[in-house]
């Protein structure tokens, strides 16, 4: 989709014009201009109560005058001078929901009237561009009427002046859509081999280098913990490495690592049947890494960045790892696998050891790791753990700027004792208490040589029920974090 900025409404031509109407007080400048050219029609609608201007209320009007658009969409702002992030997201989502079903190719949004509390004009441009594009997303691939669902919009115009902010919003939305598409694919399509092929495809589209470590290579490196997860599957496991080299040659990279369990039955520790279909989303950490790589490649910042995907399928079979088995990690530590459904940490721990060879400036891993994090934080905040205060602060800032929320969780040494094993260096679960914390504690034992943070996105990576689908989070957060390091 083409995107551009405009300064004032008299200078823009569009099929559909979107303007904002508060429930009380003066109309924004852009809306007042339309109202003046339409004989006060918008003011009359508000005064008579036909259009109250409540938050996210919409009303589509046929052409008020052929001078500026075929139609006008009114969008309510509610009371007050500013909107919260949540209210703004609702407003933008309402615009997208209305617009994507209409036969208009060129849409102009008078977005300067959308004032968000505590946010600069540049931040607002980036967020509105991102949210509108995300609102236009449809999962395409398996329904006979897929082609009919695609939006007719091919040009989107926003009011403002910061081109770089627009580029960030557009690239973030592109990365988010990529992540959502991968996450929504069924497990019989999106396998570890499929993810490997998507990395190679990215390398055809952008100047990145890709390394694929197959099971033979991982065995030679001693990555037996990761290999133990895919042992029960007919699908081969892969460690996928993508290098974006936009900085100085030899500069150490920032690394992000994604859990890519393309389907998680739980293995021998089999999950319950209800909602097991949602375990195709257990690769959403990997999907967010792919999406972030796409966004960074489009933005071309001057930095070195490496993306790593630990991809495997967790299935039960005669070859599968059993509860009580002991395996050796790449680090040399041994792990007693008490529960094969705690497999994410098993693939990540060997990947974290492999990453040491890059001498990274920072490492962030992203994983749909624990149901315990869903219980603790729900679907609003991703859980964050970190061994470095500066890195944690940077991620918090990125989360705030991108409106992609996270909450820092404890990583106290006292929790580590829950992972004690009678037979190995470490157990892969720590009991029912503080399950998300002990999972992070497990990972922390493999991150002693670099600044590291772990994002548990089990509650934020997808939605269930009637709105079932991948969210694309935390592509926005990760993109902003990496841009801050450029």
C-alpha positions, 0 to 999 in steps of 0.5 A: 500500500502506498502511503504519503503525508499531506499538510492541509485539507485544501491541498489533498485529493482523495476518494474518501476523506476521514475527519474527526468530531469531538462530542463537545467544543470546537471542531478541529481545523480540518473538520471545520473546513469540511463543515464550512464547505458543506453548509454546516452539515457536520455541525447540524448532525452533532447539534441534533444528536444524529452524530454524538461524536462518542469515541470511535463512533463512525458515520459515512456520508455521501459526498458533501461537495464534489470539491474534495471527496466522493464521501466523508467518514466522520469519526468520534473523539469523545470528550476532552482534548486528548485520547489515551493510547487505548482510546486512540487504538479504538478510533483507528480500528473503527476507521480501518473496519469501515474503510476496508469494506468500501470501494475507495482506492485513495483515502485521506485521514485528517490525523492531526486532529487525533491528539494522544496524551503524552505523545509527539506528532511524530509518534502519533503519525507512526502509530496511526500508520501502523494501526491503520495498516494492521486494521486492514490485515486479513488472513489470506490463503485457504478460503474460496472468497479470500480475494474478496476480503482484501481492502480496495485501498491502495493509497493512504494519506495522513496529515503531518510532516514527519516522513521518517515517522511515517516510514517507521509506522509503515514498516512496523505494520509490514513486519506485523502483517508478516508475523501474523500471517506466519502465526495464523498458518496451520501446523501442516503448512508452517513447519520448521522447514517452512520457516527455513524457506521463509528465511531464504526468501527474505534473503532473496528480497533483502541483502541479508545472510542466512545460515541454516543449521540442520540436525546433523550440524546441531548434533556436532555442536552438542545442541542435544537439548534442542534436538530432544524436543523434535525427536518425536516428530517426522519434521526435522528441526532447524536453527535459523540464523539471519544477519542484517549488516547495516553497521560498521564491519566487525561491530558486534550485533544486537541479537533477537531470538525467537521460539519456533515450536511450529506445533506443540502437542506437549510431547509425551506430557500430552496437552488436553484436547480442547484448544490444542489447535491454538498450539500452532501459535507456539511459534509466534516468538519466531514469527515476531523475529521474522516480522522484525527482520522485515521491518528493519530491512525496509527501514535500513538503519545503520546497525548490525542485527542478527535474528535467530530462530529455534524451530522444532515440532513437539510430537509424541512417538516412539522416538520422543523424549520421555519425562525423566530423560536427561540430556546435555546442553551445548553449554555442557550443563545437563537437564532432567526433563521432568515435563516434555511440555516445557519444551520452549526453554529446551530449544532456547537454552541451546540457541542462547549458548550458540549466540555467544559466538557473535559476542553480542551487544545485547540478546532478547529472546521472545517466546510463548513460554508459559501459561503462568504468564497469562495468569499473571498478566493476561493479554495486556502486557508481555512479561519481561525478565532481564539480567541487565538494568540498562537493557530492561530500561531500553525495552521499557522505553521501546514498549512505551513509544510503540504502545506495545506494553510489557511489564518487568517481572522478578528474577530473584536468585531465590527462585533458582532453587526450584530448578534443583534436580537430584540427577542432573545440573538442572530440572526443566520445570520448577513446580506450580509456583511462579512458573513464568519466573522459574522458566526465565530462571532456567534461561538465565543460566545460559546467558551469563556472558552478555546482557539478556532479556526474555519476553514471555508473550504467551498472553499477547501473541494471539487471541482466541474465541471469535477474534482468534488470530495472531496479534503480531506482537511484539514486532512494534516493540522490537523494531523500536528497540533496535532503531534506538540502537542504530 
